[in-house]
Structure formats: C-alpha cells, structure tokens
Amino acid sequence: MRKFKSGATRNEDKDKLDIEGFLCPYCVQLFCEYMHGHRFLESGELRDSDNWQKGFDKGVNLKSGLRHIHDWWLEERGFSSREGLTKALCGVVFNALARLHEEHTKRKQ
C-alpha cells in the first residue's frame, strides 16, 4: 500500500503497466499526424480513423511494412526515400500494429 502526504492511499503499482513510461507523447503525436494524413483518399474522401481495424488480406502489412523499412534503410545510409525518415518509421509502426491487431482480434472471433 502506498500512503501519500495528503493521507490518500493507493495500491502498489509495481505489477501494473507503465503506459506513461513505455510511450513517448511526442512520438505518439507524430504517429497520429501520420495516420491523419493518410485518411484522405485519392477521391478526396476522408475515411474513418479506425478504418484500418477492419483488416487487410494476408501479406498486405508485410509488403507495405517492408517498403517502409526499405525507406528507413535508405535514410540510414544517407539516401533519400519516398517520404523521409519520420514517415518511414511511422509506416513501419502502423503496419506492425495493424498486423498485431489482426493476430489478436482473429483469436477472439
């Protein structure tokens, strides 16, 4: 039990997820900006922010993720990529999260 100067008490938190410590708010902001920028379709239509959660065919995230990894690799070697390092890294994160989402939502069905 944790007891605070104010007299308030809380259970210990050593076995709880430290989301604040695991994530960087600035990187989350960059990722959200990346995701928002990719909501706009060629037709000009704006898709829902959670559209990606509907799922993709097998292999789509791997192929896309590898293209973003290739861009990351180019940037690391001093070459230009399609969209630059920040967007390449956000693309890698997106594809990994989308695949992770599919893996774990599929098990619940």
C-alpha positions in Angstrom: 0.0 0.0 0.0 1.2 3.5 -0.9 0.4 6.3 1.5 0.7 9.9 0.4 1.4 13.1 2.5 -2.2 14.1 1.9 -3.4 10.9 3.6 -4.6 9.3 0.4 -3.7 5.7 -0.2 -3.3 3.6 -3.3 -2.4 0.0 -4.1 1.2 -0.6 -5.2 1.7 -0.2 -8.9 4.9 -2.3 -9.5 2.9 -5.0 -11.3 0.8 -2.6 -13.4 1.6 -1.5 -17.0 3.5 1.8 -17.0 2.0 3.2 -20.2 3.3 6.7 -19.4 6.8 5.3 -19.2 6.5 3.0 -22.2 5.3 5.6 -24.7 6.7 9.0 -25.7 3.8 11.5 -26.1 5.7 13.4 -28.9 6.2 10.2 -30.9 2.5 9.3 -30.4 1.7 12.8 -31.7 3.9 12.2 -34.8 2.2 8.9 -35.4 -1.3 10.4 -35.1 -0.3 13.1 -37.5 1.0 10.5 -40.0 -2.2 8.5 -39.6 -4.4 11.5 -40.1 -2.5 12.5 -43.2 -3.3 9.0 -44.7 -7.0 9.3 -44.1 -7.5 11.3 -47.3 -8.3 9.1 -50.3 -7.4 10.0 -53.9 -11.1 10.9 -54.4 -10.8 13.5 -51.6 -13.0 11.4 -49.3 -12.0 11.2 -45.7 -12.0 7.6 -44.3 -12.7 6.9 -40.6 -9.7 6.9 -38.4 -10.4 3.3 -37.3 -10.9 2.1 -40.9 -7.7 0.0 -40.7 -9.2 -2.1 -37.9 -11.5 -3.7 -40.5 -8.4 -5.8 -41.6 -6.3 -6.5 -44.6 -5.7 -9.5 -46.7 -2.8 -11.7 -45.6 0.6 -10.3 -46.5 -0.5 -6.7 -47.2 1.0 -5.4 -44.0 4.3 -7.3 -44.5 4.7 -6.0 -48.1 3.9 -2.4 -47.0 6.0 -2.6 -43.9 9.0 -3.8 -45.9 8.6 -0.9 -48.3 8.8 1.4 -45.3 11.7 -0.5 -43.8 13.5 0.0 -47.2 12.8 3.7 -46.9 14.2 3.7 -43.4 17.3 1.8 -44.6 17.8 4.3 -47.5 17.7 7.2 -45.0 20.1 5.5 -42.6 22.6 5.1 -45.5 22.3 8.8 -46.4 20.0 8.4 -49.4 16.6 10.0 -50.0 13.4 7.9 -49.6 9.9 8.4 -50.7 8.7 10.4 -47.7 11.7 10.7 -45.3 12.7 9.0 -42.1 9.9 10.1 -39.8 7.1 8.9 -42.2 9.1 5.7 -42.9 9.2 4.9 -39.2 5.5 5.7 -38.7 4.7 3.4 -41.7 6.7 0.6 -40.0 4.8 1.2 -36.7 1.4 1.3 -38.5 2.0 -2.0 -40.4 3.3 -3.7 -37.2 0.3 -2.5 -35.2 -2.2 -3.4 -37.9 -0.7 -7.0 -38.1 -0.7 -7.3 -34.3 -4.3 -6.2 -34.2 -5.3 -8.8 -36.8 -3.4 -11.5 -34.9 -5.1 -10.8 -31.6 -8.6 -9.9 -32.8 -8.7 -13.1 -35.0 -8.1 -15.2 -31.9 -11.2 -13.7 -30.2 -13.6 -14.5 -33.1 
